[in-house]
Amino acid sequence: MTPVERAGLGLLRKLDPETAHGLALRALRLGLAPTPGPVTSPRLVTHLAGMTLPNPVGLAAGFDKNAEALTPLSRAGFGFVEAGAITPNAQPGNPRPRLFRLPEDHGVINRFGFNNAGMEAAAARLAQRPRDAVIGLNLGANKDSPDRAEDYARVLACCGPYLDFATVNVSSPNTENLRDLQGAEALAALLRGVIEARDWLPTRVPIFLKIAPDLGLAELSEVADVARAAKIDGIIATNTTLNRDGLRSAARDQAGGLSGRPLFEKSTRVLARLSQLTAGEMPLIGVGGVASAADAYAKIRAGASAVQLYSALVYDGLSLVADIAHGLDTLLQRDGFSGVAEAVGTRRGDWL
């Protein structure tokens, strides 16, 4: 982290977290954040669901909800960037305050509730996206929608022509009853609709499914079976958790989804179990508590073909991205792997 970035983070931490986040996005748009360009090497190049990534370190959904800063974010060292979540209609989300730092735990709790400007505004921005980057979109459903399953297909139909991949998000804890869509029957129907919408797009867009970390083994097995039957392109494990075990920070009892360091172990265990259940039939993306090259490497060796992060940026700044990518390259070289794919799942048993 540069002295300038350290000072900037210090100032942002004195502000309300959501206000600070908005200022960080504005700084990105103004070119005031580190943008080292794509970080890559022969070892880091990753092939994921037909896409070629310069490295396997991605930005998770939630940071750039409305696809406002795709160009600077794609120059920040990430191998891929996921915007959103986007719903068909604009909605304000839940009342503020709805974002809370947990500094003693290096975690974050949010209850945004899919606040976004809607699919038409997102599509207009995505149409101007950088073409030399891998850009995806997290699909969501409106809180008051009479048919939430259809909402996902509508957003994909609208924004899909500008995407490299799309993620079906049925695992946010901040929209009432949304996680009910993870049940086998509801999920199968939802994915059918999304795949049908994808088939009308000018090019084939890989479809990922983002799951909750709070699923039991039977539920996880059910999700894996549905994903396999639907022939989606991968699973993102995991979203935020409702669990609060072991937290020390003052905001620990706030309602919402918990992310950051406290989620690392739980999400990695779900990832490893999912890797076992899918037996390599589809790629997995590991999310939850990634804050270092060692964390990213642990996710990969537990079964992830790529990883994503977000909450660590709150504490360590955007320069962390390049540090993780370079550090991961060093770890792969140290252990004799010629590429990321060779390392995937090699320590899965440690997490089962």
Secondary structure, DSSP 4 states (H G I P E B T S, - for coil): --HHHHHHHHHHTTS-HHHHHHHHHHHHHTT-S--------TTT-EEETTEEESSSEEEPTTSSTTS-SHHHHHTTT-SEEEEEEE-SS-B--SPSP-EEEETTTTEEEE---S-B--HHHHHHHHTT--TTS-EEEEE---TT-S-HHHHHHHHHHHHGGG-SEEEEE---TTSTTGGGGGSHHHHHHHHHHHHHHHHTSSSPPPEEEEE-TT--HHHHHHHHHHHHHHT-SEEEE---B---TT--STTTT-SSEEEEGGGHHHHHHHHHHHHHHHTTSS-EEEESS--SHHHHHHHHHHT-SEEEE-HHHHHH-TTHHHHHHHHHHHHHHHTT-SSHHHHTTTTGGGG-
